[in-house]
Amino acid sequence: MRTRSDDLEILLTVVDSGGFSAAAEALDIQVARVSRAVSKVEQQLGVTILNRTTRRIELTVEGREFVNAVRVGLLKIQQAEEEIITRGELPKGRLRVDAASPFVFHQLVPLIHAFNQEYPEIELELTSNEGFVDLLEKKTDLAIRIGKLGDSSLHARPLGRSLLYIVATPEYLARRGFPQTAGDLLNHDTIGFSSPKVLNQWPLKGFEGITPSLVCSNGEAVRQLVLAGNGIACLSGFMVKKDIDDGRLISVLESEKLKNTDREQVNAVYYKSSSVAKRISAFIDFIQPRLQL
């Protein structure tokens, strides 16, 4: 006897939601149905997939391997179904897109209304994470990633490059002075990132990086702190270029900046055999010429 795909879907929901009750609520079924499905899969496999305690569940080693394989297998089933159903039709269905929150705010949000008008049958779901997400685990179809890519299991489409700017408000610079060299930053208040630390390696000649006076985990929070006159920060053009154009921020140390760094890369990434390829292509083709990087 083989495990049924609906039992496997229930198992994945238990793993992703962290418990039987949470999975039952997410799927709108009874907890007993969830428990039976997981027990049935374990009986058919002859191994324990989940270690259960009163407070939490944990995957066994065999369970982790099995769940990873199930994710890939169910994705392929979904691909086959959608290829038949959507053949010859305009893209439709749910599209889950993830990006860092500043990219969502400054680049995607202004484009959503027009995209929805052009593709009314695509149901967009936007999420924002400050770090890289596991597309399969988070059930994400497409992610916008800033910086160098390292995951070869993902397909990438370059969206362009977003230059880095070292910025502060005119008021702050009038008060504290304009830095002329990278070394002058030691005499200034600098705003950086709590993680990843690589974001505090500013693209300046002979510059080893800064120990920021103030750190945040969120790029938009860093931008707001700079706009409020709290110091100098290094941020991507996709979030501060308009501030510079409008005079709210001033770019400094331009002659000291390194060009074409890895951090300037902007890519759309997704699994090569994604079942939502039509929706992904429609979204990327729509946003790419409209992005203000």
Buried (B, 14 or more C-beta within 10 A) or exposed (E): EEBEEEBBBBBBBBBBBEBBEBBBBBBEBEBEBBBEBBEBBBEEEEBEBBEEEEEEBEBBEBBEEBBEEBBEEBBEEBBEEBEEEBEEEEBBBEBBBBBBBBBBBBBBEEBBEEBEEEBEEBEBEBBBBBEBBEBBEEBBBBBBBBBEBEEEEBBBBEBBBBBBBBBBBEEBBEEBEEBEEBEBBEEBBBBBBBEEEEBBBBBBEEBEEBEBEBBBEBBBBBBEBBBEBBBBBBBBBBBBBEBBEEEBBBBBBEEBBEEEBEBBBBBBBBBEEBBBBBBBBBBBEBBBEEBBB
